[in-house]
Amino acid sequence: MKSLRSILWLVIVAALAAFSAANWQPVELVVWQGLVLDTKLPALVIAAFLLGLVPMWLVHRTMRWRLQRRINNLETTLAGSASLTSTSLEARKASEAS
């Protein structure tokens, strides 16, 4: 699985490099009246992509972390109640045998 992920990242980087090489031209971006940003087109595209990707990636990681904590808490609770149940059953069998 790690090799598949590495191959995918390699393809993405190669496509990004090809896009950058084919579109390396200056672009003027008017941010506000009188404020003009001169940049290359690939830098603008990559910045826009990351501006959309990073917040959603952070939300995903936060939800995954939160759910993992919840699962661990539920597993701990379940293991504790299972051990209590087994000890109470053993105690009941011992008292019935007496």
Backbone bond lengths (Angstrom), bond angles and torsions (degrees), N, CA, C in turn:
res aa  C-N    CA-C-N  psi(-1)  N-CA   C-N-CA  omega(-1)  CA-C   N-CA-C  phi
1 M - - - 1.442 - - 1.531 110.62 -
2 K 1.327 116.08 -37.40 1.464 119.17 179.30 1.525 110.91 -66.05
3 S 1.325 117.17 -34.81 1.463 119.18 178.80 1.524 111.01 -68.40
4 L 1.328 116.71 -36.48 1.461 120.52 176.78 1.525 110.66 -64.64
5 R 1.325 116.52 -41.44 1.464 121.04 177.28 1.527 110.42 -64.06
6 S 1.318 117.40 -40.81 1.467 120.62 178.79 1.522 111.24 -64.65
7 I 1.326 116.39 -40.84 1.463 120.22 178.39 1.524 110.17 -64.21
8 L 1.314 117.34 -41.72 1.460 121.04 178.55 1.524 111.25 -61.77
9 W 1.333 117.70 -44.61 1.461 120.75 178.27 1.533 110.81 -64.48
10 L 1.316 116.92 -36.19 1.459 120.38 178.34 1.524 110.82 -65.06
11 V 1.317 117.36 -41.13 1.466 121.44 177.94 1.529 110.35 -65.27
12 I 1.336 117.28 -41.65 1.467 120.75 179.21 1.524 110.82 -63.64
13 V 1.315 117.31 -44.31 1.473 120.92 179.85 1.525 110.42 -65.74
14 A 1.334 117.57 -40.04 1.464 120.24 178.68 1.529 110.81 -64.60
15 A 1.334 117.37 -41.36 1.464 120.69 178.26 1.525 110.68 -65.27
16 L 1.324 116.78 -39.97 1.462 120.76 178.28 1.526 111.21 -65.51
17 A 1.322 116.90 -39.53 1.468 120.39 177.84 1.532 110.96 -66.42
18 A 1.326 117.00 -41.00 1.463 120.18 178.22 1.528 110.75 -65.20
19 F 1.331 116.97 -41.94 1.463 120.75 177.11 1.520 110.68 -61.68
20 S 1.323 116.57 -44.08 1.468 120.68 -179.14 1.521 111.43 -63.68
21 A 1.327 116.99 -41.98 1.465 120.25 -179.28 1.528 111.30 -66.90
22 A 1.328 116.81 -37.34 1.462 119.73 -177.52 1.525 112.72 -77.32
23 N 1.319 118.58 -23.17 1.461 121.70 -174.11 1.523 113.28 -120.63
24 W 1.293 118.90 31.98 1.456 121.99 -177.40 1.526 109.39 -80.24
25 Q 1.309 116.02 81.66 1.461 121.12 179.66 1.524 108.89 -137.57
26 P 1.328 116.56 149.50 1.466 119.25 -179.18 1.529 111.60 -72.56
27 V 1.324 114.71 145.88 1.460 122.25 179.50 1.518 107.60 -132.53
28 E 1.337 116.97 137.83 1.456 121.24 174.81 1.526 107.83 -100.23
29 L 1.304 115.94 126.07 1.452 122.18 178.95 1.521 108.05 -116.72
30 V 1.330 117.05 117.43 1.462 121.66 179.26 1.528 106.95 -86.38
31 V 1.334 116.58 109.24 1.456 121.66 -179.34 1.517 109.35 -81.51
32 W 1.334 117.60 -55.17 1.455 124.79 173.83 1.509 107.60 -134.01
33 Q 1.309 114.99 171.82 1.466 118.84 176.52 1.529 108.84 -60.30
34 G 1.293 116.82 118.61 1.454 120.91 179.50 1.520 114.09 90.72
35 L 1.340 118.18 -7.87 1.470 121.33 178.59 1.527 108.33 -114.04
36 V 1.323 115.50 106.56 1.463 121.42 -176.79 1.518 108.38 -116.31
37 L 1.318 115.83 131.74 1.462 121.98 179.38 1.517 108.34 -105.90
38 D 1.333 116.84 117.71 1.464 121.84 175.77 1.514 107.85 -96.59
39 T 1.320 116.21 118.40 1.457 121.17 -178.00 1.523 109.36 -145.85
40 K 1.289 116.47 172.29 1.467 121.74 175.87 1.528 108.77 -88.79
41 L 1.303 117.00 150.10 1.456 122.27 -176.35 1.532 113.35 -59.93
42 P 1.330 120.83 -44.16 1.475 119.21 179.22 1.532 112.72 -61.22
43 A 1.324 117.29 -36.25 1.466 119.61 178.53 1.520 110.69 -64.66
44 L 1.309 117.43 -38.37 1.452 122.07 178.78 1.533 111.47 -67.09
45 V 1.318 116.72 -42.91 1.469 121.06 179.47 1.523 110.41 -66.11
46 I 1.306 117.97 -44.21 1.466 121.71 -179.72 1.527 110.26 -65.14
47 A 1.319 117.36 -41.14 1.467 120.52 178.76 1.525 110.96 -64.03
48 A 1.328 117.99 -40.78 1.465 121.10 178.67 1.528 110.53 -66.46
49 F 1.321 116.90 -39.65 1.467 120.85 177.80 1.527 110.85 -62.63
50 L 1.317 116.47 -46.55 1.462 120.23 -179.59 1.525 112.09 -67.76
51 L 1.319 116.86 -32.40 1.463 120.97 177.69 1.531 110.96 -63.07
52 G 1.303 117.75 -31.09 1.458 121.38 176.01 1.512 113.29 -87.82
53 L 1.329 117.72 -31.70 1.459 121.65 -174.54 1.525 113.11 -78.94
54 V 1.300 117.99 -45.62 1.466 121.91 -171.89 1.531 113.22 -60.05
55 P 1.335 120.56 -46.95 1.475 117.96 178.80 1.526 113.32 -62.15
56 M 1.325 117.24 -39.98 1.465 120.00 179.89 1.531 111.00 -69.50
57 W 1.321 117.34 -34.49 1.460 120.70 177.05 1.531 110.00 -66.53
58 L 1.328 116.86 -40.03 1.461 120.28 177.69 1.527 111.59 -65.21
59 V 1.328 117.76 -40.00 1.461 120.82 176.36 1.528 110.04 -62.64
60 H 1.317 116.86 -43.33 1.467 121.56 178.82 1.524 111.52 -60.93
61 R 1.321 116.94 -47.67 1.466 120.42 -179.23 1.527 111.28 -64.45
62 T 1.341 116.84 -38.62 1.459 120.93 179.04 1.521 110.80 -64.69
63 M 1.322 117.75 -45.27 1.465 121.04 179.25 1.526 110.93 -64.95
64 R 1.318 116.70 -40.15 1.467 120.30 178.96 1.531 110.75 -63.73
65 W 1.327 116.66 -41.75 1.462 120.97 179.11 1.523 110.18 -64.61
66 R 1.341 115.85 -44.30 1.451 120.81 -179.32 1.529 111.88 -63.34
67 L 1.317 116.78 -44.73 1.458 120.60 179.76 1.526 111.33 -67.24
68 Q 1.328 117.45 -35.86 1.467 120.25 177.92 1.526 110.59 -64.93
69 R 1.326 117.15 -40.51 1.471 120.31 175.90 1.526 110.88 -62.30
70 R 1.328 115.96 -41.15 1.460 120.16 -179.95 1.526 111.27 -65.82
71 I 1.334 116.96 -41.97 1.461 120.87 178.01 1.516 110.41 -62.92
72 N 1.329 117.73 -44.48 1.462 120.56 178.85 1.521 111.32 -61.61
73 N 1.333 117.20 -40.74 1.454 121.62 178.48 1.532 110.69 -63.43
74 L 1.330 117.10 -44.67 1.460 120.89 179.37 1.530 111.66 -65.71
75 E 1.332 117.21 -38.53 1.468 120.29 177.98 1.531 110.74 -65.45
76 T 1.320 116.86 -40.25 1.462 120.56 178.13 1.524 110.54 -64.36
77 T 1.316 116.68 -43.75 1.465 121.18 178.72 1.516 110.57 -63.18
78 L 1.322 117.13 -42.90 1.461 121.69 179.57 1.524 111.23 -64.95
79 A 1.310 117.39 -41.39 1.463 120.52 178.71 1.521 110.59 -65.35
80 G 1.327 117.21 -38.65 1.467 120.87 178.35 1.512 111.62 -66.65
81 S 1.325 117.54 -42.57 1.466 119.59 -179.67 1.521 111.22 -71.61
82 A 1.327 117.67 -31.52 1.461 120.57 177.63 1.522 110.50 -67.72
83 S 1.323 117.90 -38.70 1.464 119.98 179.12 1.528 110.33 -70.13
84 L 1.339 117.53 -37.00 1.463 120.50 176.43 1.521 111.01 -65.27
85 T 1.309 116.98 -39.19 1.458 121.11 179.63 1.517 110.62 -66.11
86 S 1.320 117.08 -42.55 1.467 119.31 -178.83 1.529 111.25 -68.00
87 T 1.344 118.14 -37.50 1.465 119.13 178.64 1.524 111.09 -70.65
88 S 1.351 117.68 -34.96 1.463 119.05 178.61 1.525 110.84 -70.11
89 L 1.343 117.43 -34.55 1.462 120.14 176.51 1.525 110.95 -67.14
90 E 1.329 116.70 -40.63 1.469 119.88 178.42 1.524 110.30 -65.00
91 A 1.319 117.44 -39.68 1.473 120.93 178.73 1.518 110.34 -66.04
92 R 1.323 118.10 -39.32 1.449 121.61 179.42 1.532 110.65 -66.79
93 K 1.331 117.46 -40.77 1.468 120.76 178.60 1.530 110.26 -66.24
94 A 1.313 116.55 -37.17 1.465 119.67 179.27 1.516 110.84 -68.10
95 S 1.330 117.66 -38.88 1.474 119.66 179.18 1.516 111.31 -72.40
96 E 1.319 118.23 -31.91 1.465 120.55 177.22 1.528 110.91 -72.14
97 A 1.315 117.07 -31.71 1.458 120.48 -179.35 1.533 110.44 -72.93
98 S 1.313 117.55 -24.34 1.458 120.02 -177.66 1.459 114.07 -77.69
